Amino acid sequence: MPTNPQLRVAELDYDQILTNLITFMKADPTFSDYDFTGSGLRMLARVLAYVTYYNGVYLSSAVNEAFLDTAQLRSSVVAHARMLGYNTHGVNSARMTANVVVQLSDTTPLGITLPQHTQFVLQANNSFNFYNVEDATLTQNATSLNYEGTDVALVEGNPATYRFVVNLTDPTQRFVIPNANIDFGSLTLVVFDSVTSNVSATWQPANSFLLIEPTDKVFWVEEAYNSFPELRFGNGVVGAALEDGNLVFAEYFISRGNTANSIRGPFRILTANITNFLTGATDADANTSPSQGGADPQTLDDIRFLAPSVYQTQNRCVTAADYKAIILRDYGEHIAAINVFGGEQGDPNDPKERPILGKVFIALKPKIGLRFTDSVRDVIEETIVKPHVIVGTIPSVIDPDYVYVVVGSLVKYEPKNAPLTKLQLQQAISNNIVLYAEQNIEKFDTQFRFSRLTRVIDDTDESIVSSLTRLDLEKRVVPILGASNSATLKYGVPLKRGSESTILENLSHRFSYADQTGATVNNCFFIESNDDISVVRRLANGVITTVQAGIGNVDREHGTVSLNNFIPLAIENDEVDVRIRIRPAVNDFAPRLNLLYTVDATDLNIRVEADDDVTPDDQATFFQGGIL
Amino acid sequence: MAEIDITLPRNREYTDISMTFAKNPVTFDIITLSGVDAVKRSIKNILMTQTGEVPFFPAYGSRIRHLLFEPMDPITSALLQSEILASIAAFEPRVKVLGLLLDFDEDGNRYQVQLTIRLLNQIQPITLSLFLSRLR
């Protein structure tokens, strides 16, 4: 027996395990050839080390899979999330509503029914199929004799079915549909009494566990292995139970997820189960809302983040964190930034934003675009938030109040060291600024740091030797033309005091305005003097003349610009917004309530010059304006 | 090399287990090999192991098995000799190879190997004879 029986067992590395085994066995003088790679003892030691190593890896994996934070298999992560009451989602189909026009060869009927699951093919390239989820009624247009329907709900994907025969004698039976691209939300279920029976009932997706009666025909959809959906049914106490021999018939859409978003159509109807059908199509004018809601399966990181948060909320919206967790759980794949705050945080000095007790505001920034549509906000408010709020609380989904950070930078670079051309370098800097904005600014829980931004610019390429960066802030107002408009624009930071106008002269988005005589003056813009705002224009000789004084005022300390009785007649180039750009007194910005900073890539002013180029004085002064 | 370092004192006695795993009729313990027999067994193990066959130690072994499927000619014979010498030099530090004879046995479709070696802690040479033939 070994004289030194100590065997080190803590190591997990194969080589170290082998060394430990050999060191241990060497203590026995009976054998001595452990050292030699060809010896039989060494072979035995290797086998022992393999087994030990494999067991170590297996146990390590098993233990890792036992915890949400360390699990790697999707099925493990999903199972842990389910234990916390969080149901992960797989692929979601994009949805949209469309106006449908159908032509028949016989125009006698005044109305027809467009049957459920009629195929709508994207006209441009046939690459996407949408289907109407329900029968739609189309009425005849008296003029064109076409049959028209409005707001027909369409869902992306290809319809498919799957059936199970319930076998209660098989305790291992699971109702797993073997497809990883099924839209859970559109899955419908009909249960027949038996395979040969025509008696059936439609079962509904279960919502609240607590309100389900023993006879309620409900089902749950959960993610099983490989992202396949698994159907679960009640047990006769919570929800009705299936009976032996029942035929479970599932209908669903196989979706393409995120790729089907932002499609407006038009779509064609190639065939429809309508008598005398000729053609069919959808409108696709600019007012048509594009498809949205399509999403790929939740990533593991998302699940790891959201499951504990949702568990903390206990499915109730009480604190701001609860609101965030539940909204992100149910609609998070479309939300880029969220902030929740109580109405009591309103501004007592702002008549339009006075504190409102009992109200909860939810500011949402979508991943695509700047604002959700009214209908989406309603859906979030009514179906996601309201079922979870406490009594007496009124939730309200609102848009962010955007403040645009206008970045201007004069960048000096050494051409000899530059792998990029001047234009490429300029583009690379712009791209980096936009990326920095997406990742660090356009969130409610981050702050805009001037020094970080300049670092991003300087780090774009090693050939950059210096940069001079200036920041302005801009608000965009969409006025009603020809009508009196009032607005209080909040910039979130104090405005810079100086001898010049706080509001910078606009070179675009200028507007036409009526002067004192009623004559229309074009190319007007705002200017500030002694905190008062006037509408002015610049004459050909460079002199600025006032068109209308007393349009509003500036509160430098609180960082607001108020417009009163502002009546623009038109905006140049048929633009829709007037832009009011100011110089901030500070260069670091923190979002508050629904105020959110963002960067518009088209507004970047990046000037790249070789290090030995001489910058004209006026331009150097402009960029110097950013140094406080 | 992934495996552990080797220490080799000159007065060391070599003892190994027999790969037959047979039982000693007297002690009822596993049969041991010692001295020259242990080293011979080790050399056979090295030559019979294909490189890449041992997990975590892919360099261990020799490429003899590949060569046995090549035409039986002087070139293959020379490659075999080279492979045998290289494998022993790499993995069996206890011996010095004094000579290597390799003959064709065309009727038996095999090579006869006669390896003359000397243990580093002994003076007298030892001869190890074995046949190399492919099994399939």
Interface residues (C-beta under 8 A of the other chain):
Chain A: Y14 D15 L18 T19 I22 T30 F31 S32 D33 D35 F36 T37 G38 S39 G40 L41 R42 M43 L44 R46 Y50 Y53
Chain B: A2 E3 I4 I6 T7 L8 R12 E13 Y14 T15 D16 I17 S18 M19 T32 L33 A38 R41 S42 I43 K44 N45 I46 T49 V54 P55 F56 F57 Y60 F91 E92 P93 R94
